[in-house]
Amino acid sequence: MKILLVNNHTQHLDHLLESLDGHEVEVVMYEPGAKLNHSDKDLVILSGGGGEGLEIHDKYHRGKLWYKEQMEFVRRCDKPMVGICMGFEVIARAFGAPVKPLKNGMVHGYFKFSTTPKGYLALDKDKLIQYKAHSWHVAKPPKNFEVLAASGDGVEIIKHNKRPILAVQFHPEKGGTLNLASLLKI
């Protein structure tokens, strides 16, 4: 499979590339103005962030949102897409869901949470243990998205009802109940 991996300055790039071993992966470091050519790709993955310190609401030159162009790309992309952590937040915000800071600050480590009934049908699991490292959450999914899993922190997995878009707030590349390969099959 040919994959465009949009690197949102993830600290887990090595884990992501290891998870995608056997696929042809083109990595593009995201910054405003980056060329995200996906025409010859089978899949687009939006990575987590954190390495550069920029968050979903951060702005740069003349008050523009750092992730504005990536959100526009998400809305017009015609390829299957998976968002991880920051990629999840970009997808959620691109489709109108508010992304807010967690009340208790950052979560970091392995956490247990549950699938929804639709999540159980899609994943064949009712409980998940996944690695999370984020300071933001989505309390309510965007329009036209189903929630497949949720935790006390908010929504953990969303899937678009009509388009091949899946997003997870956690890091499947770090291991857990679901790995990246298993998510690519949903």
C-alpha positions as a printed NumPy array, in Angstrom:
array([[  0.   ,   0.   ,   0.   ],
       [  1.221,   3.533,  -0.782],
       [  0.812,   5.817,   2.224],
       [  1.224,   9.57 ,   2.709],
       [  2.223,  10.076,   6.346],
       [  1.691,  13.695,   7.357],
       [  4.102,  14.171,  10.23 ],
       [  2.695,  16.679,  12.72 ],
       [  6.066,  16.698,  14.488],
       [  5.293,  13.453,  16.296],
       [  7.677,  12.153,  18.899],
       [  6.691,   8.635,  17.821],
       [  7.8  ,   8.663,  14.166],
       [ 10.039,   5.605,  14.589],
       [  7.135,   3.627,  16.091],
       [  4.831,   4.766,  13.278],
       [  7.282,   3.751,  10.554],
       [  7.896,   0.414,  12.263],
       [  4.111,  -0.136,  12.398],
       [  3.927,   0.54 ,   8.654],
       [  6.774,  -1.785,   7.7  ],
       [  6.046,  -3.456,   4.363],
       [  4.2  ,  -0.436,   2.983],
       [  5.583,   2.298,   0.753],
       [  5.495,   5.352,   3.025],
       [  6.19 ,   8.955,   2.034],
       [  6.668,  11.187,   5.08 ],
       [  5.91 ,  14.91 ,   4.758],
       [  6.662,  17.139,   7.747],
       [  3.647,  19.402,   8.223],
       [  3.948,  23.142,   8.383],
       [  1.766,  25.753,   6.72 ],
       [  2.434,  25.647,   2.99 ],
       [  3.573,  21.994,   2.975],
       [  2.699,  20.128,  -0.229],
       [  0.483,  17.179,   0.692],
       [  0.413,  15.339,  -2.632],
       [ -1.793,  12.304,  -2.192],
       [ -2.91 ,  11.621,  -5.767],
       [ -0.876,   8.404,  -6.1  ],
       [ -1.496,   7.224,  -2.522],
       [ -3.885,   4.584,  -1.19 ],
       [ -4.066,   6.028,   2.328],
       [ -3.3  ,   9.233,   4.221],
       [ -2.241,   9.118,   7.88 ],
       [ -2.13 ,  12.272,  10.008],
       [  0.293,  11.679,  12.877],
       [  0.259,  12.87 ,  16.438],
       [  2.065,  16.063,  17.357],
       [  3.953,  17.39 ,  20.306],
       [  7.506,  17.55 ,  19.053],
       [  7.32 ,  21.222,  18.117],
       [  5.01 ,  22.273,  20.929],
       [  2.207,  23.525,  18.664],
       [ -1.353,  22.657,  19.627],
       [ -4.633,  22.622,  17.693],
       [ -5.516,  26.255,  18.49 ],
       [ -2.019,  27.755,  18.037],
       [ -1.552,  30.468,  15.476],
       [  1.352,  31.721,  13.426],
       [  1.914,  34.566,  10.952],
       [ -0.897,  37.184,  10.994],
       [ -3.191,  35.157,  13.234],
       [ -3.624,  32.145,  10.929],
       [ -4.182,  28.787,  12.593],
       [ -1.103,  26.555,  12.245],
       [ -3.32 ,  23.568,  11.237],
       [ -5.782,  25.536,   9.032],
       [ -4.38 ,  24.224,   5.736],
       [ -4.309,  20.669,   7.068],
       [ -7.978,  20.999,   8.08 ],
       [ -8.805,  22.203,   4.553],
       [ -6.856,  19.235,   3.136],
       [ -8.867,  16.841,   5.342],
       [-12.189,  18.218,   4.079],
       [-11.242,  17.873,   0.394],
       [ -9.114,  14.683,   0.501],
       [-10.616,  11.853,  -1.543],
       [ -8.466,   9.043,  -0.094],
       [ -8.987,   6.858,   2.978],
       [ -7.592,   8.659,   6.027],
       [ -6.519,   7.788,   9.568],
       [ -5.848,  10.463,  12.188],
       [ -3.782,   9.783,  15.298],
       [ -3.886,  12.07 ,  18.375],
       [ -3.181,  15.504,  16.802],
       [ -4.464,  14.04 ,  13.522],
       [ -7.67 ,  13.108,  15.389],
       [ -7.985,  16.687,  16.647],
       [ -7.373,  18.103,  13.148],
       [-10.058,  15.835,  11.662],
       [-12.547,  16.593,  14.449],
       [-12.034,  20.345,  14.144],
       [-12.07 ,  20.23 ,  10.315],
       [-15.595,  18.822,  10.513],
       [-16.814,  21.254,  13.178],
       [-16.261,  19.551,  16.546],
       [-14.88 ,  21.727,  19.33 ],
       [-11.474,  20.63 ,  20.635],
       [-10.922,  21.743,  24.222],
       [ -8.161,  21.455,  26.821],
       [ -8.482,  18.629,  29.317],
       [ -9.589,  19.856,  32.742],
       [ -6.739,  18.081,  34.526],
       [ -3.999,  18.884,  32.026],
       [ -2.087,  16.25 ,  30.12 ],
       [ -2.757,  12.511,  30.223],
       [  0.225,  10.276,  29.643],
       [  0.495,   6.481,  29.794],
       [ -1.675,   3.429,  29.189],
       [ -5.379,   3.856,  29.932],
       [ -8.419,   1.573,  29.874],
       [-11.652,   2.647,  28.185],
       [-14.727,   1.143,  26.512],
       [-16.112,   0.788,  23.038],
       [-19.639,   1.831,  22.162],
       [-22.086,  -0.772,  20.783],
       [-21.111,   0.278,  17.218],
       [-17.475,   0.191,  18.25 ],
       [-17.889,  -3.331,  19.557],
       [-19.331,  -4.397,  16.186],
       [-16.455,  -2.752,  14.291],
       [-13.634,  -3.795,  16.639],
       [-14.953,  -7.007,  18.244],
       [-13.745,  -5.687,  21.611],
       [-15.581,  -4.031,  24.488],
       [-12.562,  -2.82 ,  26.505],
       [ -9.369,  -1.248,  25.203],
       [ -6.036,  -0.411,  26.792],
       [ -4.107,   2.159,  24.753],
       [ -1.237,   4.6  ,  25.153],
       [ -2.371,   8.218,  25.401],
       [ -0.343,  11.427,  25.559],
       [ -2.407,  14.561,  24.972],
       [ -3.757,  17.704,  26.614],
       [ -6.878,  18.174,  24.474],
       [-10.132,  16.307,  23.986],
       [-13.259,  16.112,  21.878],
       [-16.383,  15.782,  24.016],
       [-18.819,  15.371,  21.126],
       [-18.063,  14.   ,  17.651],
       [-18.45 ,  16.082,  14.515],
       [-21.606,  15.707,  12.431],
       [-21.634,  12.52 ,  10.302],
       [-19.175,  10.713,  12.591],
       [-19.918,   7.709,  14.807],
       [-18.209,   7.291,  18.168],
       [-16.605,   3.839,  18.374],
       [-14.932,   4.32 ,  21.771],
       [-14.944,   6.855,  24.593],
       [-13.314,   7.408,  27.964],
       [-13.68 ,   9.783,  30.885],
       [-11.474,  12.176,  28.882],
       [-13.843,  12.268,  25.898],
       [-14.141,  10.614,  22.512],
       [-11.366,   8.128,  21.689],
       [-12.302,   6.731,  18.244],
       [-14.505,   8.258,  15.536],
       [-15.459,   6.99 ,  12.089],
       [-17.168,   8.953,   9.332],
       [-20.569,   7.567,   8.278],
       [-19.981,   7.973,   4.529],
       [-16.302,   8.663,   3.897],
       [-13.361,   6.344,   4.726],
       [-12.099,   8.437,   7.644],
       [-11.13 ,   6.974,  11.011],
       [ -9.489,   8.903,  13.852],
       [ -8.152,   7.911,  17.265],
       [ -7.167,  10.165,  20.168],
       [ -4.576,   7.627,  21.374],
       [ -1.32 ,   6.28 ,  19.883],
       [ -1.84 ,   2.8  ,  18.355],
       [  1.763,   2.857,  17.135],
       [  2.842,   2.529,  20.792],
       [  0.947,  -0.738,  21.229],
       [ -2.075,  -1.724,  23.238],
       [ -5.268,  -3.616,  22.493],
       [ -5.418,  -2.093,  19.002],
       [ -2.306,  -1.63 ,  16.904],
       [ -2.077,   0.487,  13.763],
       [ -2.384,  -2.542,  11.457],
       [ -5.689,  -3.559,  13.073],
       [ -7.079,  -0.022,  12.71 ],
       [ -6.209,   0.079,   9.013],
       [ -8.666,  -2.804,   8.497],
       [-11.692,  -0.994,   9.955]])
